[in-house]
Amino acid sequence: TEAVVFDAPQIQELKQLSILSAEEGALVAVSAMDKQPLAASQRILLILATDARNSGMQFKDANESILSELGTSPVVMRANTVKVRLHHQQPRQLKLFSTNLRGERKDAIPLKYTDTSIEFTLDIRTLSHGATNYFEITG
């Protein structure tokens, strides 16, 4: 697993995962799901997490640290566009899909391939099945 949390959009470089650009702060994490090292994994869970809260949630203070109204469903997720690079031993074998909250594959996300990595842009506003935090990279 590699993960990064950032408040301000800026380049983030880890060993396998890089954030090349972002609209807003977020958490981006990749985890190998097949007990292989991330660079060789054929099944990777990618999480893009932004600010999410109940509809109608309210706070008593500007720092949003004191909750005054819990709100109700549905949960509203802040949209964000993040450009990502993932280094991999066999990048041309990989495909990327958004998943619904049950983990079912939905939209194929276009990839740009290099000899050592894949690059892609995640934008939850463009998904046919609505917002999600979850994506699957598979070989």
N, C-alpha and C positions, 0 to 999 in steps of 0.2 A: 504494500500500500504506500502511495505517496499522496499527500494532501497539502493544500495551501489555503489559508484564509487571508484575505486582504480587504482593507477598508477603502483604499483609493486605487483606481485603475493604474497599474504599472506592470512592467514586465516582471514575471516571477520565473526563476529557473531552478528546478530541482534536478535530480539525477535523470529520470525518465520523462517527467512531466514539466511542461513549460506553459505559462500563460503569456501569450503574445500581446493581447489587448483585451480590454473589457470596458463596458459602459459604466458599470458600478462595481462596488465591492461584492465579494461572494466567497463561498467555499467551493473549491473544486478538488475532488478526490478521485483517484483511480485505485482499484483493488483487484488483484488477480484472484479469480474464482476457481481455478483449477490446480491449485497447489504448486504452480510453476512460478519462477521469478517473473516479475512484471514484464521484463524485456522479452520473455519467451512465451508468455501466456497467450492462450487461444480463446480465453473467455475473461473479459475484464468488465467490471462494473464501474461506471463513471457516474459520479454524483455532482450536480450543479445546484447548490443551495443558495438562495437569496433570502431576503426578508419575507417572512410569511406570517400572516396573522388572521384572526377571525374577522369577518365582516362586522363593522360597527365597534370594533375594539377601541377603547379610549384610555388615555393616560392623564394623570393629574399634573404632570410636569413636562417641561420641554425635553428633558433627557429620556423620556419614556421609561422611567424606572419604577413609577408608582402607578399600578393599574387601577383604573376607576370603573371600567366597564369591560367585562370579559368578551362581549360580542357573541355572535352566533355563526353557524355555517352559512355559506361556504367559506373556506379559507381562501384568502386572497394572497397571491404570490407576486412579488415584484419581478417584472420582466427584466431580463439582462441578456446582453449579447457578449459572448466570450469566445475569443479565438485561442485555440489550444494546439500544442504540438506534443506528440507522444513518441518517444524513441522506442524502437522495437527491432528485434532481430530479423523479422520477416514482415515488414510493413505492407507489402503488396498483397499479402494474404488476408488482410484485415478488412472488415466491414463495420459500420457503425449504425446503430438503430436507436431511436427513442423508444422508450417503453412506457406503458401505462402504469398505474400504481399497483397493478397485480403482477408486473414483470413481463407482460406480453409484448412482444416486438410490434412496433408500429411503423413509424416513418424511417426510411433509409436516409441517412445524413451523408451528403457528398464528402469525399475525402480527397485531399491532395497528397500524393505519394512522393517520397524521396527515397534514396537508397537506405536511409537509416531511421525514417520516421513517417508518421502521418500528421497532417495538419487539417483542422476543421474548425468550423464556426458553429457554436450552439446558440440558437435564438428561440426561446420557448414560444415566442409570439407566432412563429411560422409553422408550428406543428398542427397537423390535421386533427389530432385527438385532444387538443387542449394542453394546458401547462403540465409539466412533469419535472421532477428533479432527477430522474433516472434514465440512464443510457447504457447500452450494451455494446461493447466492442468484441467482435468475435472473428475467429479465423476459419 
